[in-house]
Amino acid sequence: MMHNWNNGGWGWGAWLAMGFMMVLFWGAIVAVIIVAIRSYGHRPEGSPTSGAGTEDDALRVLDARFARGEIDAEEYTSRRDLLRKR
């Protein structure tokens, strides 16, 4: 006895469409994960942890070190002058 599997069943087009939809689904999941990781790791420009220190930040640190007595007046003025030249 022979059975005709295409009689009333899905053709090759339906299986192809299901495979394509599965690839799209998992691709979307991976894309969402990548976007979430990238946005989590992003720091605003002005944040202290961004690594993009400004001249004002450096001068504030220098002022604080001088106020605490970590550096003397000569070192303070030379470093301040160097920072202002940039």
N, C-alpha and C positions, 0 to 999 in steps of 0.2 A: 504494500500500500504506500503511495507517495503522498506527501503533504506539500502543499504549495504555501511556503512561508510568506510570500508577498500578498497573498489573498487576504485583504482586510488588515494587514499589518503595516508597520511603518516602513517606508522606503529608505534608501540610502541618504536622501536629502534631509530627512528628519534626524538621523543619527549625526550627520555632518553639522547640522544646526545646533544640536545638543552639545557636541564637542566644542564648537565655536563659542557658545554661551558659557561653557565651563571655563574656557581660557579667559574670556572677558571678566567673569566673576572673580577668579583668582588674581587676575591682573589688577582689578579695582581694589581688592583687599591689600595687595602689596603696595599699590600707589598710596592708599590711605596711611599705611604704616610708615612709609618713607616720608610723607608730608608731616605726619605727627612727630617723627624723630627730628626732622629738620627744624620745625617750628619750636620744638622744645629746646633745642640747642642754640637758638638764636637769642642774642642779647642786644638790647637797644644800644645805640651809639654812645649815649651819655653815661652808661652804667660803669661803675668802677671796675667791674670784672671783664669789660669788653676788650681791654688791652690797648685801647686807643686813648691814652692819657693826653690831656691837653696841657698847655703851658700853665694855666691857672692851677691845675692839680699839682703839678710839680712844684710850683712856687709855694703852695700851701704846705706841702710836705717839708720843703726846705725851711719855711718859717717855723713850723712846729719843731723841727730838729734843732733849730737855733734857739728857740724858746726853752726847750728842755735842757740845753747846754751840751748837746751831743757834738756840736761843731762850734768853732770859734768865729769871731767876726770876720777875720780875713778869708776863711774858707767860705763863709756865708756869702760875702760880697762877690767873690770870684765865681762861685756857682750860680748866683743870681744873674750876674752879667752874662754868663754863658747861656743861661736859659732865655734871657731876653733877646739875644742875638738871633735865635732861631725864628 
